[in-house]
Amino acid sequence: MTLTVPSKVGHQTFLYSQLQTDLDNLQADIAYLGIPYGSAYSFADIVNDQTHMPYAMRQATDRILRSVERYDFDLEGPLYDNRPIRAVDCGDIAPDFRDLNVHKQRAEQAVRRILTSGALPIIMGGDHGITIPALRAYEHHGPLTLVHIDQHLDWRDSVNGVRDGLSSPIRRASEMPHVRHIIQIGLRASGSARAEEVQAALAWGSKLVTAYELHDRGMDAVLDMIPDGGRYYISVDLDGMDPSIAPAVAGACPGGVTLPQMRKLIHGLVKKGRVVGMDVVEIIPASDVNQITCITAGRMIVNLVGAAVRAGYFDR
């Protein structure tokens, strides 16, 4: 069964990777995957501009990374460190407009197949609801520590009767037996959370780090809060970043996480244990300024891939 389809125009793949939509015969170290669609809260949300995020990320490829052989100062060398790394772009999860739940099942199946192949999944949303099927695919790849960057808490049980939408991914993650630890970084201002959601997160044991605590104490102190030797899944809602570097989001709010802080977090997690997956979500391409939001998301991915390569993740 075909789970994904390639981008139709422009850069067909992210970061000059090879196109590979046959997930049953996947041979790769790194697999980029677009999951454009989540679970809509209203009819207008079924196809909103966030669904164009994977396409926009691919089109920003040559702004994110000039080419794979160029020296990258974030990494102190080329992206793949002159090693025989196999990176593929699996395309985007194919929707079925006759059944608005099929794409979620396909997303979970696609991530499961990527994990079975041994590749590192790096996912481009879509809204934050896409994290739910992605994390379900890790059922036999835990225990996980979920590292969540976001302005918002995302612990709603349901919104308009929808339990797997963009306000619920961390609540749903907390119910998965293979998710053992959760740390949420960059919280500020207000969103969908009410006092009861904050209490539920704290009662579960989630560590909540506001943006202000991060700025006061620094990312090294936050890294010290994360268990050593873990299997880390990183989920980044771009509204968790400061809008000076991520303006194209629905809920822009000053005071967010900076790119140097994210670089320190990513490199620190790679050194502490093993990063087993990452998603970046909730960019509105039509609102972007000079592609800067996609570039910010892309530079986080570059730092993860480059650090993982240098840590020997893909050595054979």
C-alpha positions in Angstrom: 0.0 0.0 0.0 1.3 3.5 -0.9 1.5 5.5 2.3 3.3 8.6 0.9 3.5 10.8 -2.2 6.3 13.0 -3.4 6.3 16.7 -3.5 5.2 17.8 -7.0 7.2 20.9 -7.8 10.4 22.6 -6.7 12.7 20.8 -4.4 11.2 17.3 -4.3 13.3 16.3 -1.3 14.5 17.9 1.9 18.2 18.8 2.2 19.1 17.2 -1.1 18.2 13.7 0.1 17.1 10.9 -2.2 13.4 10.4 -2.8 12.2 7.0 -1.4 8.5 6.3 -1.1 8.8 2.5 -1.0 8.8 2.2 2.8 8.7 -1.6 2.7 12.2 -1.7 1.2 13.7 1.3 3.0 17.5 1.4 3.3 18.5 4.6 5.1 20.1 6.2 8.1 17.9 9.2 8.1 14.3 9.4 6.8 12.6 12.8 6.4 8.8 12.5 6.3 6.0 15.0 5.8 2.8 14.6 7.8 0.7 17.5 6.6 -2.7 16.8 8.1 -3.9 16.5 11.7 -7.3 16.3 13.3 -9.4 19.4 12.6 -11.4 21.2 15.3 -13.6 22.8 12.6 -14.4 22.4 8.9 -12.1 25.3 8.1 -9.2 23.6 9.8 -9.3 20.4 7.6 -7.0 22.0 5.0 -5.3 25.1 6.5 -2.0 26.6 5.5 -0.1 24.6 8.1 -0.7 21.6 5.8 1.7 23.3 3.3 4.6 23.2 5.9 6.4 20.1 4.5 6.4 21.6 1.0 7.6 25.0 2.3 10.4 23.3 4.3 11.6 21.5 1.2 11.6 24.7 -0.8 13.7 26.4 1.9 16.4 23.6 1.5 19.0 25.8 -0.2 18.5 28.5 2.4 18.8 26.0 5.3 21.9 24.3 3.8 23.8 25.6 0.8 24.9 22.0 -0.1 25.9 18.9 1.9 29.6 19.3 1.2 29.9 22.9 2.5 31.5 23.6 5.8 28.9 24.3 8.5 30.0 26.3 11.5 27.2 24.9 13.7 28.8 21.5 13.2 32.5 22.4 12.6 32.4 20.6 9.3 30.0 19.3 6.5 26.6 18.0 7.5 27.5 14.3 7.1 31.2 14.8 8.1 32.3 13.1 4.9 30.8 9.8 6.0 28.6 7.5 3.7 25.3 8.6 5.3 22.1 7.5 3.6 19.4 10.2 3.8 16.1 9.8 2.1 12.9 11.8 1.8 9.8 9.6 2.1 7.4 12.3 0.8 4.2 13.2 2.5 1.5 11.1 4.1 -1.2 10.6 1.5 -4.7 11.8 2.6 -8.1 10.3 1.8 -10.7 12.9 1.7 -13.4 10.2 1.9 -12.2 9.3 5.4 -10.5 12.0 7.4 -9.0 9.4 9.8 -7.1 7.4 7.2 -4.1 9.8 7.1 -3.5 9.3 10.8 -3.4 5.5 10.4 -1.0 5.9 7.4 1.2 8.3 9.4 1.6 5.8 12.2 2.3 2.9 9.8 4.8 5.0 7.9 6.8 5.9 11.1 6.6 2.2 12.2 8.2 1.2 8.9 10.9 3.8 9.1 11.7 2.6 12.7 11.7 -1.0 11.6 14.2 -0.2 8.8 16.5 1.3 11.5 16.4 4.8 10.1 16.0 8.0 12.3 12.6 9.6 11.6 12.6 13.4 11.2 9.1 14.6 10.7 7.7 17.9 9.3 4.1 18.8 10.2 1.3 19.9 9.8 -0.1 20.9 13.2 0.9 19.5 16.5 -1.7 16.7 16.3 0.7 14.8 14.0 2.9 14.0 17.0 0.3 11.6 18.3 0.4 9.0 15.5 4.2 9.5 15.3 4.7 8.6 19.0 2.3 5.7 18.8 4.6 4.2 16.3 7.3 4.0 19.0 5.4 1.4 20.9 8.2 -1.1 20.8 11.0 1.5 20.8 10.8 2.9 24.3 11.1 3.8 27.0 11.0 7.4 25.7 11.7 10.8 27.2 9.6 13.3 25.4 11.3 16.7 25.1 8.7 19.2 24.1 9.4 22.8 22.9 6.3 24.9 22.9 4.6 28.1 24.0 1.6 26.0 25.0 1.0 23.1 27.4 -1.0 20.9 24.9 -2.7 18.8 27.7 -6.3 19.3 26.7 -8.3 16.0 26.8 -10.5 17.1 24.0 -11.6 20.2 22.0 -15.0 20.1 20.2 -15.0 16.4 20.9 -11.7 15.8 19.1 -9.2 14.0 21.4 -6.2 13.9 19.1 -6.0 17.5 17.9 -3.2 20.1 18.2 -4.1 21.0 21.8 -3.8 17.4 23.0 -0.5 15.7 21.9 1.2 15.8 25.3 -1.9 14.5 27.1 -2.1 11.6 24.6 1.6 11.0 25.0 1.3 10.8 28.7 -1.2 7.8 28.2 1.3 5.8 26.2 3.1 3.2 28.3 6.4 3.7 26.4 6.6 7.4 27.3 8.2 7.5 30.7 9.4 11.1 31.1 8.1 14.5 29.7 9.9 17.8 29.9 8.2 20.9 28.4 10.3 23.9 27.6 9.4 27.5 26.5 6.0 27.8 28.2 4.7 31.4 28.3 1.6 33.5 28.0 -1.8 31.8 27.6 -3.3 29.2 25.2 -5.9 26.5 25.4 -4.7 25.2 28.8 -6.8 25.8 31.9 -5.8 25.4 35.5 -6.9 21.7 35.5 -4.6 20.9 32.6 -1.6 22.4 34.4 -2.6 20.3 37.5 -2.9 17.2 35.4 0.5 17.7 33.8 2.2 18.3 37.2 0.3 15.3 38.7 1.6 13.0 35.9 5.1 14.2 36.6 5.8 16.4 33.6 8.6 19.0 34.2 7.4 22.4 33.1 10.1 24.9 32.2 8.8 28.4 31.4 10.7 30.5 28.9 11.6 32.9 31.7 13.1 30.1 33.8 15.1 29.0 30.7 16.4 32.5 30.1 17.3 33.0 33.8 18.9 29.6 34.4 20.2 28.7 30.9 19.8 25.6 28.8 22.6 23.7 30.7 20.4 23.8 33.8 17.5 22.5 31.8 19.6 19.7 30.4 20.5 18.7 33.9 16.8 18.1 34.6 16.6 15.5 31.8 17.5 11.9 32.7 20.9 10.7 31.4 21.1 7.8 29.0 17.6 8.1 27.7 15.9 7.6 24.4 14.8 11.1 23.5 12.1 12.2 21.1 12.1 15.9 20.4 8.9 17.7 19.4 9.1 21.4 18.4 6.2 23.6 17.9 7.6 26.7 16.2 5.6 29.0 18.4 7.8 27.8 21.2 10.6 29.7 19.5 10.9 33.5 19.7 8.9 35.2 16.9 12.0 37.2 15.9 13.2 33.9 14.3 9.8 32.1 13.9 7.2 34.7 12.9 5.0 32.4 10.8 3.0 30.8 13.5 -0.6 31.2 14.6 0.2 32.2 18.2 3.3 34.4 18.0 4.4 35.7 21.4 7.7 37.4 22.4 10.1 35.8 24.8 10.5 32.4 23.3 13.4 30.0 22.9 16.4 31.2 20.9 18.2 29.2 18.2 21.5 29.1 20.3 19.5 27.6 23.2 17.9 25.0 20.9 21.3 24.2 19.4 22.7 23.6 23.0 19.7 21.4 23.8 20.0 19.3 20.7 23.7 18.7 21.0 23.3 18.1 24.7 20.7 15.4 24.2 22.8 13.7 21.5 25.6 13.5 24.1 23.4 12.4 27.0 21.8 9.5 25.3 20.2 8.8 22.0 17.8 11.0 20.1 15.4 8.6 18.3 13.2 11.0 16.5 12.2 14.6 16.0 9.2 16.6 14.7 8.9 20.2 13.8 5.3 21.6 13.4 2.9 24.5 13.1 4.5 26.8 10.5 2.1 28.9 8.4 4.1 29.4 5.2 1.8 32.2 3.9 2.8 34.3 6.9 6.5 33.6 6.7 9.0 36.4 6.3 11.9 35.6 3.9 11.4 31.9 4.8 13.0 32.6 8.2 10.6 30.3 10.1 11.4 27.3 7.8 15.1 28.2 8.1 14.9 28.2 11.9 13.2 24.8 11.8 15.6 23.5 9.3 18.7 24.6 11.2 17.4 22.6 14.2 17.2 19.6 12.0 20.7 20.2 10.6 22.1 20.4 14.1 20.4 17.2 15.1 21.6 15.3 12.1 25.1 16.7 12.2 25.5 15.9 15.9 24.1 12.4 15.5 26.5 11.7 12.7 29.4 12.8 14.8 28.2 10.8 17.8 28.4 7.6 15.6 24.7 7.0 15.4 25.0 5.6 11.9 28.4 3.9 12.0 28.4 0.5 10.5 
